[in-house]
């Protein structure tokens, strides 16, 4: 099996890249900064370890760090494009929407805010009490009667730079009960490209050991179905919470899906495609909600990677891999990110000044 270099994390490169803007943003009015995506602000405002305030120096540091961590010499864009295989999109762009179901909106769709933590802004003619419709990078269908009740994010990796989940309300009259959470968690891989578990060992099963005091047990996930998501088959696993009620509080369905393949360079300097995968989990408390397997299968077979999410993924990966993944003749780099950030700041500053002018006129 080929051995692969550990690529630097995208958030680490972002950490270095944005150092030059730390002082600028900390002096910017909060009304401007709050318009920027929280993930971006966290990368910028949390840089306590940054030194210096020169943008060009920060860009050089980012490129230097990238080269040091991969032990690679910088590739010119022609070489990177010629030597690396094209990325491959595996998860489909769209899926059939069954009757009485709806497809969730993608975070990158036109008209939606860039900040994935927020729902789409309501139009003037939208009822004030209408539930927010949270967006997500990996989309799927859910029953029309399910209203989104929240959104979470943790970890790092994948299209979003993190894992994400959405919580749905099954019954408006049931308070916090009857909630369903659907999570997307990107797999971790070792230098050989093998999926690993939380301990860094090669992944073998969803089963895990649980210990509470002297009570020890193994939580078991049973393979209950083989599903078809786009052109790929995948197994659906089921964990019944009743098998160990003192250890688990929710019933879960899990499956692993392949999203796309990206070129990575092995220790011999040759590019090979590695598959980016994630685990989707549907969880609920079966004491509060009787969710049938057919509904879960309908949801999980509808997972799609919208084209705009895929485009975002390729652009972000170019920064790390140094490869022209979208074949536009340019490899995205730290300077591009800083230009984008400057444009955001300029736009926010203009909006802020307009608000001030309007308030003075009033």
C-alpha positions, 0 to 999 in steps of 0.5 A, a space after each residue: 500500500 502506498 504511503 502518503 504525506 500528512 497534509 496540513 489542515 486547512 484551518 491551520 493554513 487559514 490560521 497563518 494566513 489571516 494573521 496579517 488581518 488580526 490587528 485590522 479586525 480587532 480595531 473594526 467596529 463590532 457591527 462590521 465584524 459580526 457580518 462575517 462568518 463566525 468560522 472566519 472570525 474565529 480564525 482571525 480574532 483567535 490568533 493570539 499566537 500571531 506575530 507581526 501585522 504585515 499581510 505579505 509576511 503572513 502570506 509568505 509564512 503560510 506558504 512556507 508552513 505548507 511546504 515544510 509540513 509536506 516536505 514538498 517544493 512549490 509546484 508551478 501551476 502547469 506542473 501541478 495540473 499536468 501531473 495530478 489526476 482530475 478530482 472525481 465527484 461521487 455523490 450526485 448533485 441531486 436526488 428524487 424528492 418523494 411525495 411529502 418530502 422536501 430537499 434541504 437547501 444548500 448553504 452555498 445556494 444563491 440568496 443564502 447567507 455565507 454563514 452556515 450557522 444562520 438560516 436564510 434571512 426572511 423576506 418582508 412578506 415572510 411571517 414573523 413566526 415562520 420557523 428558520 430553514 437551516 441550510 447545510 453543505 451536504 443536503 438530503 430530503 426530510 418529511 415536509 412536516 419536520 421543521 428544523 429546530 437547530 444546527 450544530 458544528 464541531 471538529 474539523 474537516 470536509 467541505 465545511 471545515 467541520 462536521 455538522 448536524 441539524 435537529 428536526 421537530 417531529 411534533 410541534 406540540 411535544 416540546 423538546 421531545 420527538 426530536 431527530 438529529 441528523 449528523 454528517 461527520 467526515 472520516 479521519 484518515 492516516 498517512 496511508 489513506 486508511 479510515 481511522 477510529 477515535 484512537 487513530 487505529 484502522 476503523 473496523 466497526 461502529 461497535 464500541 465498548 462503554 463503561 460506567 462504573 463497574 458496568 461494562 458493555 459493548 454497544 452493537 450496531 446491526 447491519 439491517 439493509 443495503 441502500 443505494 445512494 446515487 450510484 454507490 451501495 452502502 450498508 445501513 447499521 442500526 443501534 437499539 438504545 434498549 440494548 444498554 439503556 444505562 449507556 445510551 439514550 438514543 437509537 441510531 442509524 448509521 451509514 458511510 458514504 463516499 463524497 469525492 476523490 482528490 489527488 494526494 501525493 505519495 512518498 514517491 512524489 506520485 499523485 493518486 486519488 484518495 476518497 473523501 468519506 463521511 458517516 451520516 447518523 440519524 438519531 432519536 429517542 425511541 421512547 418519545 418517537 416511533 421512527 420507522 426504518 423506511 423513513 430513515 432509508 428514504 432520508 439516507 438514500 437522498 444524500 447529495 453533494 450540491 455542485 456549489 458545495 463541491 466547487 467550494 471543496 475544490 477551491 479550499 483543497 487547492 490551497 492545501 494540495 497546490 493543485 489546479 483542481 477545477 481546471 481554471 488555470 489558477 491554483 488558489 493560494 493565500 493571496 486569494 483568501 486575503 483578497 476575498 477577506 479584504 473585499 468582505 471588509 470593504 463591503 461591510 465597511 460601506 454598509 456600516 457607513 451607509 447605516 450611520 448616514 441613514 441614522 444621522 438623516 433620521 
